[in-house]
Amino acid sequence: MLIVGEKINTSRKAVKEAVTAKDEAFIRRLARRQHEAGAHYIDVNCGTFVHNEPELLSWLVQVVQDELGGLPLCIDSPNPAAVEAALKVHQGTAMLNSITGEKERYDALEPLVVKYGCKIVVLTMDDESGIPPDAATRFEIAARLIESLAAKGVSYDDIYVDPLIQPISVDSKNGLSAAETIRLVRERFPGVHFICGLSNISFGLPERKLLNQAYMVVCTTYGLDAVILDPEDKRMMALVYATEALLNRDPYCANYLKAYRKGILKE
């Protein structure tokens, strides 16, 4: 499972204050903690800064990569100017979160994906349907986007489909719709990856962590192989390792045993 650490996001008050002050020490500590807890990519998002997002996002990229020796980052922004500013200074292969079937957004971001050769998160939404309630329509949107990107030379291995998780408190079918979207896309495009943030599933309900953790297990059985989460949530990380071992996605349980030796499997 590819883990993307979610904490460097200026929607979090402490992160916004640190970015405003350009507090490198705070950002470095937060990046280091996530990486040491198991993150393979670090998400960087400063979308709350509408007017100077390009400058601040490129600053974040440089600070985090300098701290972590060039660890790849997930550039989290729909703003083409901010995305390009970040990609210009990023070392190695970045992940871009995200592109959609919305024409204006797709047309602005697709050339950057091709130009910089980054991995790309594909959201299953478009101008006509918004976020569809059903898996079949989400699959159709994903298929169009995958085929369009592939036609421009983007490999399936660099495409990460996000099935767009919505709260089960609003519609009890939402959890199954996202999981079924993963199954449908996986059958049609076996080389494509799947990614999601989990927290939307539990919105409005008590014991949210429990639902998020259980839903990660559910989605992994359907084919989820990347997730945006807090890697310092030890129970969630323990379930990631255990689930992959049980699904024969961890040869000889090597990652599970390594996590055990590092103490990750214990509360």
ChimeraX attribute file (.defattr): number of C-alpha atoms within 10 A of each C-alpha:
attribute: neighborCount
match mode: 1-to-1
recipient: residues
	/A:1	17
	/A:2	17
	/A:3	24
	/A:4	28
	/A:5	27
	/A:6	22
	/A:7	22
	/A:8	22
	/A:9	18
	/A:10	19
	/A:11	14
	/A:12	12
	/A:13	9
	/A:14	13
	/A:15	21
	/A:16	19
	/A:17	13
	/A:18	15
	/A:19	21
	/A:20	13
	/A:21	9
	/A:22	16
	/A:23	13
	/A:24	16
	/A:25	12
	/A:26	15
	/A:27	19
	/A:28	17
	/A:29	13
	/A:30	17
	/A:31	25
	/A:32	16
	/A:33	14
	/A:34	24
	/A:35	20
	/A:36	12
	/A:37	19
	/A:38	19
	/A:39	26
	/A:40	20
	/A:41	22
	/A:42	29
	/A:43	26
	/A:44	26
	/A:45	25
	/A:46	27
	/A:47	21
	/A:48	13
	/A:49	17
	/A:50	10
	/A:51	9
	/A:52	12
	/A:53	21
	/A:54	21
	/A:55	15
	/A:56	21
	/A:57	27
	/A:58	22
	/A:59	17
	/A:60	22
	/A:61	26
	/A:62	16
	/A:63	19
	/A:64	26
	/A:65	19
	/A:66	13
	/A:67	16
	/A:68	15
	/A:69	9
	/A:70	16
	/A:71	19
	/A:72	21
	/A:73	25
	/A:74	26
	/A:75	30
	/A:76	23
	/A:77	21
	/A:78	18
	/A:79	16
	/A:80	17
	/A:81	15
	/A:82	22
	/A:83	23
	/A:84	20
	/A:85	18
	/A:86	28
	/A:87	26
	/A:88	11
	/A:89	14
	/A:90	21
	/A:91	17
	/A:92	14
	/A:93	17
	/A:94	21
	/A:95	25
	/A:96	26
	/A:97	22
	/A:98	23
	/A:99	26
	/A:100	25
	/A:101	21
	/A:102	16
	/A:103	11
	/A:104	10
	/A:105	17
	/A:106	17
	/A:107	14
	/A:108	15
	/A:109	22
	/A:110	18
	/A:111	14
	/A:112	16
	/A:113	23
	/A:114	15
	/A:115	11
	/A:116	15
	/A:117	18
	/A:118	20
	/A:119	23
	/A:120	26
	/A:121	23
	/A:122	27
	/A:123	24
	/A:124	29
	/A:125	24
	/A:126	20
	/A:127	12
	/A:128	9
	/A:129	14
	/A:130	13
	/A:131	18
	/A:132	17
	/A:133	16
	/A:134	15
	/A:135	22
	/A:136	15
	/A:137	16
	/A:138	28
	/A:139	25
	/A:140	16
	/A:141	21
	/A:142	27
	/A:143	18
	/A:144	13
	/A:145	23
	/A:146	21
	/A:147	14
	/A:148	13
	/A:149	21
	/A:150	14
	/A:151	10
	/A:152	12
	/A:153	12
	/A:154	20
	/A:155	15
	/A:156	18
	/A:157	12
	/A:158	19
	/A:159	24
	/A:160	26
	/A:161	29
	/A:162	28
	/A:163	27
	/A:164	25
	/A:165	20
	/A:166	22
	/A:167	18
	/A:168	18
	/A:169	15
	/A:170	12
	/A:171	10
	/A:172	12
	/A:173	14
	/A:174	20
	/A:175	21
	/A:176	17
	/A:177	21
	/A:178	25
	/A:179	23
	/A:180	21
	/A:181	25
	/A:182	27
	/A:183	21
	/A:184	19
	/A:185	25
	/A:186	19
	/A:187	11
	/A:188	11
	/A:189	15
	/A:190	13
	/A:191	14
	/A:192	18
	/A:193	23
	/A:194	25
	/A:195	27
	/A:196	24
	/A:197	19
	/A:198	23
	/A:199	19
	/A:200	17
	/A:201	23
	/A:202	23
	/A:203	16
	/A:204	12
	/A:205	12
	/A:206	9
	/A:207	9
	/A:208	14
	/A:209	16
	/A:210	12
	/A:211	17
	/A:212	20
	/A:213	20
	/A:214	13
	/A:215	19
	/A:216	22
	/A:217	17
	/A:218	16
	/A:219	23
	/A:220	21
	/A:221	17
	/A:222	18
	/A:223	19
	/A:224	25
	/A:225	20
	/A:226	20
	/A:227	23
	/A:228	21
	/A:229	22
	/A:230	19
	/A:231	23
	/A:232	18
	/A:233	15
	/A:234	17
	/A:235	16
	/A:236	22
	/A:237	23
	/A:238	20
	/A:239	17
	/A:240	22
	/A:241	23
	/A:242	19
	/A:243	20
	/A:244	20
	/A:245	18
	/A:246	12
	/A:247	11
	/A:248	10
	/A:249	14
	/A:250	17
	/A:251	11
	/A:252	10
	/A:253	16
	/A:254	12
	/A:255	16
	/A:256	23
	/A:257	17
	/A:258	13
	/A:259	19
	/A:260	14
	/A:261	10
	/A:262	11
	/A:263	12
	/A:264	21
	/A:265	20
	/A:266	11
	/A:267	8
